[in-house]
Amino acid sequence: MAVMYLRKKDGKLEEIGRTEVILNSLNPSWIEKITVSFQFEVVQTLVFHVYDVDTRYHNVPVKTLKLKDQDFLGEATCVLSEIMTRPNRTVTLSLTGNVRAGVNRNLGTLSVLAEETVASKTVAEINFRCVNLDNKDLFSKSDPFLRISRIVESTAAVPICRTEVVDNNLNPMWRPVCLTMQQFGTKDTPLVIECFDFNTSGNHELIGRTEKSVAELERLCLQKEAVNFVYPSLSHGRKKILKGQLIVDRFVEKVQYSFLDYISSGFELNFMVAVDFTASNGDPRTPNSLHYIDPSGRSNSYQQAIMEVGEVIQFYDSDKRFPAWGFGGRTSDGSVSHAFNLNGASYGDEVVGVEGIMTAYASALRNVALAGPTLFSHVVDRAAHTASQSLSQNSPKYYVLLIITDGVLTDMAGTVDALVRASDLPLSVLIVGVGNTDFRQMEILDADNGRRLESSTGRIATRDIVQFVPMKDIHSGQVSVVQALLEELPGQFLSYVRTRNINPVGAPAI
């Protein structure tokens, strides 16, 4: 029998599940599946224990077996993301155990196969538009967006999808939305479709609503029918029928590949890091500096962010060679640079592994004088250049730039322009704010309010590629900096490959 555990942060093992017992076999192939929830943003260490179960326990339910009564045959360990990045999602591990010193004994191997338990990869891709919406704004037109929710047994509605905001338009047309079967349940499950007028305060005003299942939306498209929005009335629970209508221009059912389909086919996430060397961080030699290297070994916020993010992403990067830069520092030639190589080399910006980044960072603090101002556009452009080169070579790579900063941006417009240019590329930008600065500018870059970034020339970002978290918020709560930063990354990756109709390596076109 094999038992699978998840190693928690405190080192304790949490049992996830057990296989069945296979009698009298030294080469068992277990059928029983053990289900574990894959979390991209966490390093999930799996530990496997294999036991010889005494025959007197034959036909006893495995969950009731006391493991101390069985003979321990060996253990193996690996990280879940290591399995998921293998082409066949299989890893073979050598079993280890308590063998006497000097005895070289082979305890056998354990092969682990992972598969995604998705009921269906079918999605409904739907193009919505509206006509004759009510105007909710005084001096302009409504800024509408749709929110789709699923009605659950308790009659509550659970939001499952939201469109982008269309500014100043009573006849809006939105980009296609994709609804998965995991989101909508069955084609007959009722969905609430609400149209709101967007307000920056967050108090969005309801324009109208309707209730339709996926099957009914498909019928509306086929029969080219429109449906009127209704507005709940205060009198006697009646609903006011509005002149505004919802139209389904296109309805297509198709197969949609998952994040794991791409990762296990050979797609890689390539990690880059950029560190803020501006003077506002404080003198690195003093304990109150954000760059202070504590002799006791306690990590500062920069080191913590590098370690936590790097430890997760390194498993998705086969060569573990990471470009590492600094910005806002005065280098050995006396000039201030906004994208210098952290390793001090005049050529070659890559370091090996997360430890390589940590070593280069500590070395740079001794050799680079803190200066300023705080500019992001140079490192964003440098990351974008690398992503662009990879794109031109059709490499199955997606780039992740981590920027760690304490400061208020001096080049907000230039940074927005760089991010809008980069939104067409296989790139995401993660920003960690350290210290107690007001980070409102970063919230604008994050664009989580539904409005995508707009460049100085009026160009709108193709997609949202920025995720920002302030370190101080993380320290006061339970969520780790990694989880907060990385939770949107698989979605950003998928939005990129899906809009470009890029399939997993070797997958047939769909």
Secondary structure, 3 states (H helix, E strand, C coil): CEEEEEECCCCCEEEEEECCCCCCCCCCCCCCCCCCCCCCCCCCEEEEEEEECCHHHCCCCHHHCCHHHCEEEEEEEEEHHHHHCCCCCEEEEECECCCCCCCCCCCCEEEEECCCCCCCCEEEEEEEEEECCCCCCCCCCCCEEEEEEEECCCCCEEEEEECCCCCCCCCCECCCEEEEHHHHCCCCCEEEEEEEECCCCCCCEEEEEEEEEHHHHHHHHHCCCEEEEEEECCCCCCEEEEEEEEEEEEEEEEECCCHHHHHHHCCEEEEEEEEECEHHHCCCCCCCCCCCCCCCCCCCHHHHHHHHHHHHHHHHCCCCEEEEEEECEECCCCCEECCEECCCCCCCCEEEHHHHHHHHHHHHHHHCEEECCCCCHHHHHHHHHHHHHHHHCCCCEEEEEEEEECCCCCCHHHHHHHHHHHCCCCEEEEEEECCCCCCHHHHHHHCCCCCCCECCCCCECCCCCEEEEEHHHHHHCCCCHHHHHHCCHHHHHHHHHHHCCCCCCCCCCC
